[in-house]
Amino acid sequence: MSVLPSSPMSFHLRLAPLLRTCAWLAGVLWVVTVGVEALAQYRTGAFPSVPALIRVMALPLGLGALLALVDLVVVLAYPVRVLPEGLRGFNAWGAYKTVKWGDIPSVSPASLLRMRYLRVPVPASTWPMTVPLALRDLPGFLAAIEQHAGPEHPLAAAVRLALQARSEAPVATATAADPKVEP
């Protein structure tokens, strides 16, 4: 059993889930833009205009690349910090807030764009803190919360539930062609 330091601990997001969501969004946008352009060409009698279709394909690919860059900045610049006195994290708009352990009466699960997170209410703020469940070291995050806030704290209980749900999910098996399949 390792002893956690009493200094602030930072927990960063994993990049892979963000990039998967980014690719999913870019794919949906690609299908929609190509479909709208093909329909517009058909209705105006210009179908098939391959150069126009190629131009509209560039938009979702460019936006997907831009989103990937934004994801990288988020991973590097927005860690969640467990402090002895409370939790420091960000809201949906990227504004950092610190909330004391005793000021967290409850935590609620949520998801947005295929990303799961926990909503932590922040006193005197209309926007809750969003604690992503795609942290690199979610078990370490739970251990840090338990060390500072106790194992019965609402955030500890919510993270524990998320870890249990993750371990009960079907596990992908590795093949010879892809030995690094992640659960």
Disulfide bonds with the S-S distance in Angstrom:
none
